[in-house]
Amino acid sequence: MKKELYIIVTAIIMSVISCSDGRDIEDFIQRDEHPLIFPDYTNITVPPNIAPLNFYIDEDADAYRVKLTSPDGSSLIINSDNGVIKFPFSRWKKILKNHAGRDLVIDVFVKKEKTWNKYQPFNISISNDEIDSHLAYRLINVGYILWKKMGLYMRDVTSFEEKPIMVNRNTGGNCMNCHSFCKGNPEKAMFHMRAKHAGTMIFTGDSIKKINTKTPYTMSAGVYPSWHPDGKHIAYSIDIVNQWFHGVDKRNEVYDKASDIIVYNIETNTVTTSPDISTKNRETLPCWSPDGKFLYYCSTLPINDSIGWLEVKYDLLRISFNTETNEWGKPDTVLTSEDVGGSITFPRVSPDGKFLAFTRGSHGYFTIYNSTSDIYLLDLETGTFEKCAFNSGDVDSFHSWSQNSRWLVFSSKRLDGLCTRPFFTYIDAKGQSTKPFVMPQKDPLFYKSFKNNYNVPELATGPFIVNRPALLQKAKGNASPVQFDPLVDVSALSGATRIEERLLH
């Protein structure tokens, strides 16, 4: 008991000392370069509600000091003997709240051989625009053979709290994927379960239901989702998915033998489609416009043995749909692969309807393993597009918008070339982006040792709250079948069932 009390008291004293010595260092050598810190939080723009940006000073030294100066002239000093800098949580939150729209100045000092060295200061700009408070993602090991240990999680990005939505150790090690929210609302959400306990889990308020979206007229259950803004419809691609593995680096290519698009009506428990989005071409990755009038999607030619997988390129199309009357318009090509010089994937329209972010890769649509993948921004008012300035030389892929259309989260492997981590960037009203920063962690060295992928980062406006015993019971239960829309002319479709039979025989 005495030992435990000693440890607690010592920790408190060290915490006080680390922030208490506020005397300025006056005798130092001025360095011309910026300090090496991890993660790189130099000269970035952050939301006023983000968690503390703790970092590690990657310089060999005997002592370290960081001085944070606020626009009002007040300062916060952090001392460290190991290079780890952790900002006091409540003080950090107060500083950001009181100085939104202004810049913080960070000075870094390191003591080498009894002499202090001061690096060039860097700024942290505080935006006036907050980010959605929570981020959902799937955590899965980078090693393909270890995929059976996975889970869906939600992180409060205004703090360091992470909670599981669902982990597959509770459901026999099955696959869980494609979590999605309606306009960022955690009370209207869904995710898929594959293999054991297969089905789609849909949450609407206090209701939980599990459905099977596969019908006799569709080639598969729903795959990639997009909620209609009315909260009553979800568009899905239906895909015959295959994988091909590289023999050298163990990366895998994901491609479709066939794919179409359906729309599920939550209230009537029916799925519908149109001959124009269930063609012999491969249609996938649906995305609703924020006004609900148009469905954007990606499309490419049917599979052909004479076309190698490196030559498969997807175009961006859209089609109108009236959810009240189930009336479809005609497809309209928005951008072609020739326009962008590559394959278009993951279209996501900003909630204000002004921009469409998409990923461009060298081929295919599953770009999370493709180092050529970059994120582009299409101005829907002018039709112009450009590569975003925040892209790196490694994978920059899946992305989602905050509900105020000012923040974009995307998955990137730029830290180590191995793991995808969530990065945030500010997008202004003109479509200009800022230097991105990785999601902050309480331990700044966290990403050095944590080797799981963060898949499908989806912003949400609050925490996912559900009765977990009820969720687990429903997840292990049978999936209710959906009905195919009897008004759809099945003979006019591409014949999904017949396509499946043709490909598999």
N, C-alpha and C positions, 0 to 999 in steps of 0.2 A: 504493500500500500504506500509506504514511504517512497519507494522507488518510482512508482507511478506518479505521485504528487510532485516529486523532483523533476520528472520529465515534463509534466504539464507546466510547472512554474518556469522552467528553463525555456520552454518554447514561447511562453508569453513574453519573457524578458527579451529574448532574441528578436521577437516580432516588433517589440517597442523600439529596441535599439536600431533595427533596420530602417526605421522611418524617423527616428528622433534627432539624429545628428544633422541639423539643418544648416550648419555653417558652410558657406561657399568655399570651394577650393580655389585659392588665389594663385598658388604657385604650380604651374603645370606647363607641359610641352604641348603646343597646339599642333594637331595633326591635320593634314590636308584632306584626308579621306573620311568617308563615313564608316562607322563601326560595322563589323560583321555581326548580324543578329539573326536568330532563328526563333520563330518564323520571321520572314522579312516584312516588317510592319513600317518600313521607312516611306515617308511621303505618300500616304494613302488617305482615302476618304472613307469615313466610317459613319454608320448611323448613330444617332444620339442615345440609342437604347442597347448598344452592343455590350457584351460581357468584356471584362478587362482583357487587354491585349498583352498578356504576360509573355515575356520573351527571354531568350538565353543569349548572353553576350559571348560570341564564339571567338574569344581572344584569350591567349594565355596570360594570366596576370595573378597578382597576389591579392588584389582587392578591386572591387567594382563599385561604381556609383552611377545612378541615373537621376537626373533632375528634370522633372516635368514642370514646365512653366505655363500657366494659364494666361489668357488674354488680359485678365485683370491684374496681372503682375504677381499673383500668389504662386507658390511653388510647392511641389511634393518631391521629397528626396527619398530614394530607396538605396540602401547600402547592401552589398552582397559579398560573400567571400568565395562564391563558386560560380558567379556569372548568371545565376538564375534570378530574374527580376519578376516579382509578383506584386501587382498593385492592390492596395487595400480595396476590397469590393465596394463598400459604401462610399468611400472617398472618390473612387473612380466614377461611380454612377452620378454622384453629385456634380463632379467636374463636367462631365459630358452634358448633363441636363442644363447646367447654368451657362454653358458656352456653345450651344448649338448654333451652327452657322459661322463659327470662328475656328481658329487654328490653335493647336497645342504645340509647344516647342519641346523637343526632347534632346537633352544633352547627355552624352555618355562619357564617363571617365573610367580609365583603368590604371591601376598602380603597378608599375613594373620596376623592380629593383629600387624601391623606395621613392620612385618618381612618378607623379601623376601625369597621364597623357589624356588630353581632351580631343575627342573626334569632332568632325563637323556635325552640327545639329541637324536633326530632321524634323519634319512637321507631321502632325496627324490632324487632318481637317475633319471637323465634325459637321455633318450634314444637318439640315433642318428636317430632313425626311427620315422617319423611322422605318425600320425593316419589320416585316411580320415576325412575331415573337418566337415562332417555333419552326423547326426543320425536321422533316421525316426522311428516313433513309433506310436502306437495307444494309446490314453489315454482313459481309461474306468474305471468307478467306481468299487470298489471291491464287492459291493453288487449287486447280480445278477438282482434284480428287478429294479435296476437303470441303466441298460445297455443302455437305449434309449438316454442317453446323452453321446455322444462319439465323437471323432474326430481323424483324422490323422494329425500328426504334424511333423515338422522338426526342429531340434535344431542344431545350429552352436556350435560344441563342442570346438572350438577355442575361443569362446566368450560365452555370456549368452543369445544370441538372439534366440528366439523360434518363429516360424511362422506356421500357420495352412496350411496344404495341402488341407484338406476338413473337414468340421464339419457337423454333421448330423442335426443340427438345421436348415440348409438350404435345407434339402432334406426330410423333413417330419419325422425325427427321425428314419431313417432306419439304418441298420447295415452296417458298412464299415470294411473291413478286408483284410488281405493277400497282403499288399503293398510289392512291389518287384522291384529291379533295375537290369538292365543288366550290369554286371561287375561294379557295383557301380555308373553307369552313370545316373544322375538324368534326363537326356533328353530321356532316354529309361526306362520307368517305367510303372507300372500297379497297380491297386487295384480293389477289388470287391465291389459292392453294393448289398445288399440282401433285400428281401421283397419289400418295395416300391421303385420304380425306379430301379429295379434289373438289373444287367448287369455288365460286366467287362470293366473298363476304361483302355485304352491302350494309352500311350504317346510315340510318336517317333518323336523327334525333335519338329517341330511346329504343328504336326498333333495330334489331339485327336479323338479317336473313341470309341464307346461303342458297345460291341458285346454281344450276347447271345450264349454261348458255349454249351448249351444243344441241342442235336439232337435226332431224333427218335431212334437212335441206342446207345445212352449213357444214363446212369441212372440219371445223374444230370449235371448241369453246372460245369465248372472247379472250383476246390477248392484250394488246396495247389499248388503254382506255382514254377517254376524254369526257368529262362531265359537261352536259349542256348547262348553260347558266340558269335554266329554270329549275334545276335540281331534280328533274323528273325523268331525264333521259341520259343515257351513257352510250357514246359511240365506242365500238370496239373494232379492231382488226381481227380477222380470223385467219390463222396462218398454219401452214404445214412447215414447221421450222426444222431446219437441219443444221448440224455443226460439222466443221471440218477443222482438224487440228494440224498446226505446223509441227514438223518433226524436230525442229531445232530448239525453238524457244518456248514450246508448249502453249503458245497463244492459240486461240480458236477463232475461226470465222463462223459467224451466224448468218444464215441466209434462208430465204423462203423458197420452197418449191412452188407454192401457190399461196395467194392471200386475197381476201376481199374485205369489205367493211359492212358492219351491221350497226343498228341502233336499237338499244334495249329501252323499253318503256317500263319504268319501275312500278307505276300504278296499275298497268294492265297485264304486267308480266309477259309481254310479247317482244319479239325481235322482228325488225323489218329491215329491208334493204331496197336497193334499186338496181336494175340491170346496168346502170351507168357506173356503179361503184362495185359491182360484182361481175367484172368482165374477165376475159382470159388474161388480161394484164394483171400484175401483182400490185394491189392497192393496200396500203398499210399506214400506220402512225396517224390516226385521225386527230384533229384538233379543232374545237369549235371557236368561232369568232365570239368576242365578248357580248355582242348583241344577239347571239344565237341564230343568226340568219344564214350563216355559211359554215360549212364543214371543210376545213383544209385537210389535205392528206398527201402522201407520197405515192408515186406510181412508177412502175417500170414494165418492160416487156415481159411476156411469158418466159418461163425457163426454156433454154435452148441449149442443146449439147454443143452447138458450134460457138456459143458465147461463153468464154471463161468467166469465172466469178470476179476476176479483177476488172472485167469490162462492164459489169452491171452498174448502171447509173440510174438514180431515181430523180424524177421531176416533181415539182410542187404544183398541185392542182387544188381547186376548190369547187364545191357544189352547193347550191342553196337547198334548204330544207325547211318546211313549215311543220313544226311539231304539233300544231293544232289539227292540221288536215292530213298530215303524212304525205304531203306533196313535195316531190323532188324537182329541182331544176336540171339543167344540163351542166356537165363538167366544164370548167374554164381553166386553162393552163396559166398559172401565175408566173412560174420561173421554170426553165428547163435546165437540165444538167449542162447543156452547152453554154447557157447563159453564165453559169457560175464556174465552169471548168471543173466540174466534179459532181459527186452524188449528193443530193439534198435529203437530209433526215431531221427528225425531231423538230417539226415546226411548232412554235409556241407563240401565240399572239399576246401582246401586253394587254392588261385589263382595260386600259384606256383606248384600245383599238388602233393605236397609232403605228406600232412596230410589230413585226414578226421576226423573232429570233429563230435561226435554224443552224444546224450543224452541216458543214460541207466536208466530205471526205473524198478520198480518191476513188472509192467504190462501195457498193452495197449500202445498207442502211444501219447496220449495227456497228457504230463507229467507236465504241468504248475501248476497243483494243487497237485502234488504228491511229498511229502517231501523226498521220496527215490530217486528222480531223481538227477543224477550227470552227469557231462560232461566228456567224454573220448576222447582220441586222438589215432587214428589209423595211423601208419606209412605205407603209401601205397607202399613204396619200400621194406620194410622188412616183412610187414604183422603183425607186433607186435602192441599191443595196451596197454594202461594203463589209469587208472583213473587220471585225472588232479589234481595237488596238491592244486589248488585254490578252490575246492569244499567246501561247508559248510554243516552243519547239517540240512539245510532247502532246499527249492526248488532251484535248479540251472538247468536251462532248455534251452530255445531257444537261439541260438547264431548265429553270422555272423562274417565273416573275413574282415579285411581291405585289400585293393587291393595289398599292399606290403607283405601280409601274415604274418605280424609280430604282429598284434593286433587282439584280439578276444573280441567282446562285447557279453555279455550274460545277460539274465534276472535272477534275484535272489530275494528271499524273506528274505535274511539273516538279513536285518536291523530290521524287526519287526515281521516276520513270517506271515504277512498279505498281503503286497503289493509287486509286482514285480518292481524292479528298475534296470536300466542298469548299469552293471559293466564292467570295462575294465581290461584286463590282457595282458601282453607282452608274446609272444611265440617266443623263439629263434629258430635258424636253426636246433637245435637238438630236438625240441619239448618240451623244458623245459619252464614252465610258472612262472610268478612272482605273488606276492600277489596282488589281484585285488583291484580296488578302484571304488567307485560309481561316476557316472557322476557329476562333480562339479556344484554347484548352487551359484548364487550371494549371497543369504542368506543361510548361512551354516545350519540354523535350518529348512530349507525348507521341508526336508523329515520327520520332526517331525509332521507336520500338513497336508501335502498334501497326501490324501488318495486315489489316483487313481493308477491303474496299468499301467505300461509301457509295452505294448504288442508288440512283434515281433520287437526288436531293429535291424534295418538294416542300416549299414554304407553306406554312399554315398560320392562321391568325390566333391560334390558341392551342392548348394542350388537347390531346386525344383522350377523352374520358369515356370509359366503358366499364360495365360490370364484367370483370374478368372471368368469374366462374360461369356466367351466362355465355360469354364469348367462347370459352373453351368447350362448353357443352354443345353450342351451336356448330362450332368448327368441326367437331368430331361426329356430328350428325349427318344425315343424308342431305344431299343438295336437291332442292325442288326443281323440277324441269320447267323450262320456259316454253311458250308456244310461238310457233312461227306465224307471222302475219298472213292470214288466209287470202288477203287481197293482193299479195305480191304474185306476179306471174312467174312461177317457178321455171317454166319452160324458156322464159326469156333471159334467165340468169346464165352465168357462165357454167352452171351445173357443178357446184362445189363438190357434191358427192361424186359426180362422175369424174371430175378432175382428180379427186383423191384416188379413185379406183384406177384411173389411167396411170397416175404416177407411181402407185404402189404395186402395179402388176406389169 
